[in-house]
């Protein structure tokens, strides 16, 4: 019997869809699930793709069905289950076989798994996969971390199944050990910020300007034809247009306002803080989701405080519509700039040499944050590979100059009316702080020196690092 080119363990929705994608692209694949009934069900539902699939009932049968060196995708719940599955596989594998974690893993777990296998003859790939169920089935964006040798073994299969942007496959090897999963984590952090800012603009239109879901859908639809063209704006237009089959009212109006999260946004914020890189848009988005989950507390607080804002100070019209569009665009630039800055710092810290233009390129299709302006990010980092920040590149500095005044007007109007816009506000204050050559941290340094004798650097460079604080100052 012909051997499979690759194997996959875990036939839940994502695993099943990825396996069908692999088979559909002409690759022979062996599949295994810990419950044999699931394997049978998957195989029987595969239709014409059955000829490309080898269903296996045991680990031994599964491993034997794959051509060495064997690449094996593990598509199960992140965390301990992955480690348990790896341990179950190891006794059956041979030198140079490759275990591939394609789940939403914490990159630090990926680094640890990579290191554990270093001297065993086996190799490990941490593979970020973006695009959800639809992407897994028809073409995701794929971010690969591991040795270049192991990448070469899987490159043909992964290239065949990846999303294509004008024929260019949205997959790349990004570096060693945890590089792929780290980039996927930051992708998700940017996704959190992007979604939150869209929701804040929706809130202004709904609560500040009295627009219906249908009207907002139309506005987003128009924006999606221009600079904001993206998957998230596209689906926002669609969900706002949908009708609840039970109440016959807009579906979005019947959905409880408690946002879920699985951890990748939080990981993005934590890693940014660990490296000392401000990612205020991501942090604000994570906090907003946490606050949204406090539904009962928010309802109680509304009874106590009521509406503390004024009437919305701006009338809706063509000018303010343009302001809202530009404000969202400015916020989006800020979120991407912060995400890429975090990746640039991680690249140095973990010796990955992350290719920023390539990352932008493989996000142009297949993934959740795919958007028109990723083309411009690709070009910006290609033209200025050593730029300290996306917003100072020639192309994006012009966009920021054009859009920041609108963001300032929108944030001011929302705050005046008491409407929460934490992510949009964070984008504005990030820009204001980043462009300010002389900030206010000198006072903080003086305070730290007063109570903790931490010392400070002087503007004149003189070798004197403590202030004349006198009585009451710390001597520690």
C-alpha positions in Angstrom: 0.0 0.0 0.0 1.2 3.5 -0.8 2.5 5.3 2.2 1.0 8.6 3.4 3.0 11.8 2.9 1.9 13.1 6.3 -0.2 12.0 9.4 -2.7 13.8 11.5 -3.9 13.1 15.0 -7.1 14.6 16.3 -10.3 14.6 14.2 -12.3 17.3 15.9 -13.6 20.1 13.6 -10.2 21.8 13.0 -8.3 18.5 12.6 -11.0 17.1 10.3 -11.0 20.2 8.1 -7.2 20.3 7.9 -7.1 16.6 6.9 -9.7 17.1 4.2 -7.7 20.1 2.9 -4.5 18.1 2.8 -6.3 15.2 1.0 -8.0 17.5 -1.5 -4.7 19.0 -2.5 -3.5 15.6 -3.7 -1.5 14.6 -0.6 -1.9 11.1 0.9 -2.7 11.4 4.6 -3.0 8.9 7.5 -5.4 9.9 10.3 -5.9 8.7 13.8 -8.2 9.7 16.7 -8.2 8.3 20.2 -11.8 7.2 19.7 -11.9 4.8 16.7 -15.6 5.7 16.1 -14.6 9.2 15.2 -12.0 8.0 12.7 -14.7 5.8 11.1 -17.1 8.7 11.0 -14.6 11.0 9.4 -13.5 8.5 6.8 -17.1 7.6 5.8 -18.0 11.3 5.4 -14.9 12.0 3.2 -16.6 11.1 -0.1 -14.4 11.2 -3.1 -11.4 12.1 -0.9 -11.4 8.6 0.7 -8.8 7.4 -1.8 -6.3 10.0 -0.3 -7.0 9.0 3.3 -5.6 6.1 5.4 -7.8 5.7 8.5 -6.0 4.0 11.4 -7.3 2.4 14.5 -4.0 2.1 16.5 -0.9 4.3 17.0 1.2 1.5 15.6 -0.9 1.2 12.4 -0.9 5.0 12.1 2.9 5.4 12.3 3.5 2.5 9.9 1.3 4.1 7.3 3.5 7.3 7.0 6.6 7.6 4.8 9.7 8.3 6.8 10.9 10.7 8.0 7.3 11.0 9.3 5.7 14.4 9.8 2.8 14.0 12.2 0.4 16.9 12.9 -1.1 16.9 16.4 -4.4 18.8 16.3 -5.8 18.4 19.8 -6.5 20.6 22.8 -3.5 22.7 23.8 -1.5 22.1 27.0 -1.1 18.8 28.8 -3.0 16.7 26.2 -0.3 17.6 23.6 2.5 16.4 26.0 0.6 13.2 26.7 0.1 12.5 23.0 3.8 13.2 22.3 4.8 10.7 25.0 2.4 8.1 23.5 3.9 8.6 20.1 7.6 8.6 21.0 8.2 4.8 21.4 6.9 4.2 17.9 8.9 6.8 16.1 12.3 6.7 14.4 15.2 9.1 13.9 14.2 12.4 12.1 10.5 11.8 12.5 8.7 15.1 13.2 6.0 15.9 15.6 4.0 19.0 14.7 1.8 20.9 17.2 -0.7 22.8 15.1 -2.9 24.0 18.0 -2.9 27.4 19.8 0.1 26.6 22.0 1.9 29.0 24.3 5.2 29.5 22.5 7.1 28.8 25.7 5.6 25.3 25.8 6.7 24.9 22.2 10.3 25.9 23.1 10.3 23.4 26.0 9.0 20.6 23.7 11.6 21.4 21.1 14.4 21.3 23.7 13.1 18.0 25.1 13.4 16.3 21.8 16.9 17.8 20.9 18.9 14.8 21.8 16.4 12.1 21.0 16.8 12.0 17.2 13.3 13.3 16.8 12.3 16.8 15.8 9.5 19.2 16.6 7.6 21.9 14.8 5.4 24.5 16.4 2.9 25.5 13.7 0.5 28.5 14.0 -2.6 28.0 11.9 -5.0 31.0 11.4 -8.3 31.1 9.6 -10.6 29.1 11.9 -12.6 26.2 10.6 -13.1 27.6 7.1 -9.4 28.4 6.8 -8.4 24.9 7.9 -10.7 23.4 5.2 -9.9 25.7 2.3 -6.6 27.4 3.0 -5.2 28.9 6.3 -2.3 31.2 6.9 0.5 29.0 8.3 3.4 30.1 10.6 6.1 27.5 11.0 8.7 27.3 13.7 11.4 24.6 13.9 14.6 23.6 12.2 15.0 24.5 8.6 15.6 20.8 7.8 12.2 19.8 9.3 10.5 22.6 7.4 11.9 21.3 4.1 10.3 17.9 4.8 6.8 19.5 5.2 7.1 22.5 2.9 5.5 20.9 -0.2 2.4 19.7 1.7 2.0 22.9 3.7 2.5 25.1 0.6 -0.2 23.1 -1.2 -2.8 23.6 1.6 -2.1 27.2 2.5 -4.3 30.2 1.4 -3.1 31.9 -1.7 -2.9 35.7 -2.3 -2.6 36.4 -6.0 -1.0 32.9 -6.3 1.5 33.5 -3.4 1.1 30.8 -0.7 0.5 32.2 2.8 2.9 30.0 4.6 6.5 30.4 5.7 9.2 29.1 7.9 9.9 31.9 10.4 12.7 30.6 12.6 13.7 28.1 15.2 11.6 26.4 18.0 8.8 28.7 19.2 9.0 31.3 16.4 5.8 30.1 14.6 3.7 29.9 17.7 4.9 33.3 18.9 4.0 35.0 15.6 0.6 33.3 15.8 0.1 34.6 19.3 0.9 38.2 18.3 -1.4 37.7 15.3 -4.2 36.9 17.7 -3.3 39.9 19.9 -3.6 42.2 16.9 -6.9 40.4 16.1 -8.2 41.2 19.7 -7.3 44.9 19.2 -8.8 45.1 15.7 -12.1 43.5 16.9 -12.3 45.7 19.9 -11.9 48.9 17.9 -14.5 47.8 15.4 -16.8 47.2 18.4 -16.1 50.6 19.8 -17.0 52.3 16.5 -20.1 50.2 16.4 -20.9 51.5 20.0 -20.5 55.1 18.9 -22.8 54.6 15.9 -25.4 52.7 18.0 -25.3 54.4 21.4 -24.0 57.9 20.4 -25.7 58.4 17.1 -28.7 56.1 17.3 -28.0 54.0 14.3 -29.7 50.6 13.8 -27.8 47.4 13.2 -28.9 47.5 9.6 -27.7 51.1 9.1 -24.3 50.3 10.7 -24.0 47.2 8.4 -24.4 49.5 5.4 -21.8 51.9 6.7 -19.3 49.1 7.3 -20.1 47.7 3.8 -19.1 51.1 2.3 -15.9 51.2 4.3 -15.0 47.7 3.2 -14.7 49.0 -0.3 -11.9 51.4 0.7 -8.9 51.5 3.0 -10.6 49.4 5.7 -11.1 46.5 3.4 -10.6 43.4 5.6 -12.1 40.1 6.7 -13.2 41.6 10.0 -15.1 44.5 8.5 -16.6 42.2 5.9 -18.0 39.8 8.6 -19.1 42.7 10.8 -21.2 44.0 7.9 -22.7 40.5 7.5 -23.5 39.8 11.2 -25.1 43.3 11.6 -27.3 42.5 8.6 -28.5 39.1 9.9 -32.0 38.6 11.4 -32.7 36.4 14.4 -35.1 33.7 13.2 -36.9 33.6 16.6 -37.5 37.3 17.5 -37.3 38.6 13.9 -35.0 41.4 15.2 -31.3 42.0 14.3 -29.4 39.0 15.5 -26.6 41.1 17.0 -29.2 42.8 19.3 -30.1 39.4 20.8 -26.6 38.4 21.7 -25.4 38.7 25.3 -22.6 41.2 25.5 -20.0 39.0 27.2 -16.9 38.3 25.0 -15.1 35.1 25.3 -11.3 34.6 25.1 -9.0 31.6 25.0 -5.8 33.1 26.2 -3.7 34.1 23.2 -4.6 37.8 23.5 -3.5 37.7 27.2 -0.3 35.9 26.2 0.4 38.7 23.7 0.0 41.4 26.4 2.1 39.4 28.9 5.0 38.8 26.5 5.0 42.5 25.4 5.2 43.5 29.1 8.0 40.9 29.7 10.0 42.5 27.0 9.2 46.1 27.9 7.4 46.8 24.6 4.2 48.8 24.9 1.2 47.0 23.3 -1.5 49.3 24.7 -4.1 48.4 22.1 -3.8 44.7 22.8 -3.8 45.3 26.5 -6.9 47.5 26.3 -8.7 44.9 24.2 -7.9 42.1 26.6 -9.1 44.2 29.5 -12.3 45.1 27.6 -13.2 41.5 27.1 -12.6 40.8 30.8 -14.8 43.8 31.8 -17.5 42.6 29.4 -17.6 39.3 31.3 -18.6 41.2 34.5 -22.2 41.6 33.2 -24.0 41.5 36.6 -21.6 44.0 38.1 -22.0 46.3 35.1 -25.8 46.1 35.4 -25.6 47.0 39.2 -23.2 49.9 38.5 -25.5 51.3 35.9 -28.3 51.5 38.5 -26.0 53.4 40.8 -24.3 55.8 38.4 -26.7 56.0 35.5 -25.6 58.0 32.4 -22.7 60.3 33.4 -22.0 61.5 29.8 -23.4 64.4 27.9 -25.4 64.1 24.7 -23.2 63.0 21.8 -21.6 66.3 20.7 -21.4 65.6 16.9 -24.2 65.1 14.4 -23.8 62.2 12.0 -23.1 63.3 8.5 -20.6 62.7 5.7 -17.8 64.6 7.6 -18.2 62.6 10.8 -18.6 59.3 8.8 -15.2 60.0 7.3 -13.8 60.8 10.8 -15.1 57.5 12.1 -13.5 55.6 9.1 -10.2 57.4 9.6 -10.3 56.9 13.3 -10.7 53.2 12.9 -7.9 53.2 10.3 -5.6 55.1 12.7 -6.3 52.6 15.5 -5.7 49.7 13.2 -2.3 51.2 12.3 -1.4 51.5 16.0 -2.4 47.9 16.7 -0.3 46.5 13.9 2.6 48.8 14.7 2.6 47.6 18.3 2.3 43.9 17.3 5.2 44.2 14.9 7.3 46.0 17.5 6.7 43.2 19.9 7.8 40.6 17.3 10.9 42.7 16.5 12.0 42.6 20.1 11.2 38.9 20.5 13.3 38.2 17.4 16.3 39.7 19.1 15.6 38.1 22.5 15.1 34.6 21.2 17.5 34.8 18.2 14.9 34.1 15.6 15.6 36.7 12.9 11.9 37.0 12.2 11.3 38.3 8.7 8.8 41.1 9.1 7.9 41.5 5.4 7.3 37.8 5.2 5.0 37.8 8.2 2.9 40.6 6.7 2.9 38.7 3.4 1.6 35.5 4.8 -1.2 37.3 6.7 -2.7 38.7 3.5 -5.0 35.8 3.0 -6.4 32.9 5.0 -6.1 34.4 8.5 -8.6 36.4 10.6 -6.7 39.7 10.3 -6.2 39.6 6.6 -6.7 43.0 5.1 -5.8 45.2 2.2 -3.3 47.2 4.0 -1.1 44.2 4.8 0.2 44.7 1.3 1.4 48.2 2.4 3.0 46.8 5.5 4.8 44.2 3.5 6.2 47.0 1.2 7.0 49.3 4.2 9.2 46.7 5.9 10.7 45.6 2.6 11.7 49.2 1.9 12.8 50.0 5.5 13.7 46.7 7.1 15.5 48.4 10.0 12.6 50.8 10.9 12.2 51.1 14.6 8.4 51.2 14.3 5.9 50.8 11.5 4.5 54.3 12.1 7.8 56.0 11.3 8.2 54.4 7.8 7.6 56.9 5.0 4.3 55.4 3.8 2.7 54.9 7.3 3.9 58.2 8.7 1.9 59.9 6.0 -1.2 57.8 6.8 -0.8 58.6 10.5 -0.6 62.3 9.8 -3.8 62.1 7.8 -5.8 59.9 10.2 -4.7 61.0 13.8 -6.7 64.2 13.8 -9.9 62.2 13.0 -9.0 59.7 15.8 -8.6 62.6 18.2 -12.0 64.1 17.3 -13.8 60.7 17.5 -12.2 59.8 20.9 -13.0 63.3 22.3 -16.6 63.0 21.2 -17.0 59.5 22.6 -15.5 60.4 26.0 -17.6 63.5 26.2 -20.7 61.4 25.8 -19.5 58.8 28.3 -19.0 56.0 25.7 -16.1 53.6 26.5 -13.5 53.5 23.7 -10.5 52.0 25.5 -8.7 50.6 22.5 -9.2 53.7 20.3 -8.1 55.9 23.2 -5.0 53.7 23.7 -4.1 54.1 20.1 -4.2 57.9 20.4 -2.2 58.1 23.6 0.3 55.6 22.2 0.9 57.9 19.3 1.0 61.0 21.4 3.5 59.5 23.8 5.7 58.0 21.0 6.1 61.3 19.2 6.9 63.3 22.3 10.6 63.8 22.6 10.4 65.2 26.1 8.0 63.3 28.3 7.2 63.4 32.0 9.1 60.4 33.2 11.7 62.7 34.6 9.3 63.3 37.5 8.8 59.6 38.0 12.6 59.1 38.1 12.9 61.8 40.8 10.1 60.2 42.8 11.8 56.8 42.6 15.1 58.3 43.7 13.4 60.1 46.6 11.7 57.0 48.1 14.1 54.3 46.9 17.4 55.9 46.0 17.2 54.4 42.6 19.2 57.1 40.9 18.7 58.7 37.5 20.5 59.8 34.4 21.1 63.6 33.9 20.4 65.5 30.7 23.9 67.1 30.9 25.6 63.7 31.3 27.3 64.7 34.5 28.2 61.9 36.9 25.7 62.8 39.6 22.7 60.4 39.9 20.9 61.3 43.2 18.8 64.4 44.0 19.2 66.8 46.9 16.0 65.7 48.5 17.0 66.4 52.1 15.1 65.1 55.1 12.6 62.4 54.5 14.3 60.9 51.4 15.2 57.2 51.5 18.7 56.2 52.2 18.2 52.6 50.8 
